[in-house]
Amino acid sequence: MIIDCHGHYTTAPQAHTDWRRDQLTALLSGAGTPEYPSISDDEIRESIETQQLRMLRERGSDMTIFSPRASAMGHHEGDLEANRAWSRVSNDLVARVVDLFPSAFIGVCQLPQSPGAPLDAAISELRRCVDMGFVGLNLNPDPSGGHWTSPPLTDPYWFPLYEVMVELDVPAMVHVSASSNPAFHATGAHYMNADTTAFMQLLAGDLFGTFPELRLVIPHGGGAVPYHWGRYRGLADMLGQPPLDTHVMRNVFFDTCVYHQAGIDLLVEVIDTDNILFGSEMVGAVRGIDPTTGHYFDDTRRYVEAADLSGAQREQIYAGNALRVYPRLAAQLGR
Amino acid sequence: MIIDCHGHYTTAPQAHTDWRRDQLTALLSGAGTPEYPSISDDEIRESIETQQLRMLRERGSDMTIFSPRASAMGHHEGDLEANRAWSRVSNDLVARVVDLFPSAFIGVCQLPQSPGAPLDAAISELRRCVDMGFVGLNLNPDPSGGHWTSPPLTDPYWFPLYEVMVELDVPAMVHVSASSNPAFHATGAHYMNADTTAFMQLLAGDLFGTFPELRLVIPHGGGAVPYHWGRYRGLADMLGQPPLDTHVMRNVFFDTCVYHQAGIDLLVEVIDTDNILFGSEMVGAVRGIDPTTGHYFDDTRRYVEAADLSGAQREQIYAGNALRVYPRLAAQLGR
């Protein structure tokens, strides 16, 4: 079985995306919130069958842990109330995808975050989504959209959310949204930087001393971290922190969203197999075909197949680790 | 010959560092700027002979392209005038190191940048330092210290500096200073993020169409970039930009400040040898010994020696590329 831990509904019907635009326009002008459009099951089916589901089958994967489009979360754009409504309709749309294709998709929710706002709305939405069968959440460490005004992930600001994550036994993928800072290209800089930044916050803190059961997935192969694994091992030592394998890596996992063979080879060489979850972020940031291979850049299964791994290790990366990190998925598959 | 392209005077005499602290205190209180202390040649000799020079010899390198301590540039701390004075004394101190050890060190300057300020002071200081024999500069793409308030490196804001760099035929290392943003650990997140961010700015723009002779060194092995080389090749394609090897990589170089074997192996596998400059950032961010090897994390020569490279390629990385990227160094060595 092959579970892709990292897919977003990047192909959501246009009416859904347009509603967010209209909602934000109305917010700025003081007009009332527009009514959310009616979207048919057929529209949803088509948006999925022609894209994610087709590619899932072509690439030989079985299912995707699926969440609303990350770049559209836009926590920096609306206020808390607007983002609450946007999260709700976005998560409901993912729930409909899961209902239509229950063997191929399982839900992970977007949270109604807003810079500086308390996390009560996020916690309520997380509970609502878990009640609908969702198995995890996307946590934005920088709801300001590239201005990094929130405290580090190790700060007590985030603890109320972590308490509920532990109670519900759901992991978070640490995933930023779009960038409103001209310095940062979203998928080329902000995403990578957020992954690296989050890891370093966790390395320098003791979050997992407080929350030993908390699990965080750092996407995009861990940003810069595996490539600089010696630097991070050395920094842990310099800062008087425990070695990474007995500290951060008990609770942190990287996906395989690294779009060339040499990158995946490095990932599986330096990171323990237990800490790697198969992911592709398909259909996502990079949609073209690599002229050097003739295959899609984000067809990450090919790289994992070609990597120096035993069959048992590959099985862990493809499914075993995901079932451990997302126990609610394991429970649903067991039924 | 082995040239380390990335060394900072991290062991500068305490009186120098204390003066900056006192200068900033005086600036805040409105007091007059304190007098810069007298620092003897013996103090400088000792700070170098017991540290950088000893390690340079122990590790079998010949010389270091040497600049003021990056984390102490602190462009976000003083105003432009204070930073002008601080750059001047910091560069003068590097010039004294070069005078005392002319076969082992060559100077690269810190610039008096300040968030939002024009670049005239930086240009004047660059000219002054090149007149003293310096061969390059460190350019901070984020003088705000982790708030990223400056325009991208492709913006005309930076062009007056680039014009003078081309005129003087000196390259810049793109290097941030300390972080004043609690989200970013300096050497574990801000440095890596800046490298990644700068590369993506260059990928998305056409700076080298305007300045075909401009040369930029992105340190720390290029941040996250080589590990995600497929992503960047794919993003260039998605953005309708030329392939990396015929665009950004004609003018951009990565150093070897990657502190483990697997990272260096990936770097030399995916990045053309022409674009790699030997560097260690010694004595720098990571000073300990790797328990898995028994050697210093930042003894990057060991990794380059063990990498899959021909003798000619290794020679390029060790010296040939540096002499090409820093022609003023080549000219001085030729004399």
Interface residues (C-beta under 8 A of the other chain):
Chain A: P141 D142 G146 H147 W148 S150 P151 P152 N181 P182 A183 F184 H185 T187 G188 A189 M192 N193 T196 T197 M200 Q201 L203 A204 H220 G221 G223 A224 P226 Y227 H228 W229 G230 R231 Y232 R233 G234 L235 D237 M238 V258 Y259 H260 A262 G263 D265 L266 E269 V270 A285 V286 R287 G288 D290 F297 D298
Chain B: P141 D142 G146 H147 W148 S150 P151 P152 N181 P182 A183 F184 H185 T187 G188 A189 M192 N193 T196 T197 M200 Q201 L203 A204 H220 G221 G223 A224 P226 Y227 H228 W229 G230 R231 Y232 R233 G234 L235 D237 M238 V258 Y259 H260 A262 G263 D265 L266 E269 V270 A285 V286 R287 G288 D290 F297 D298
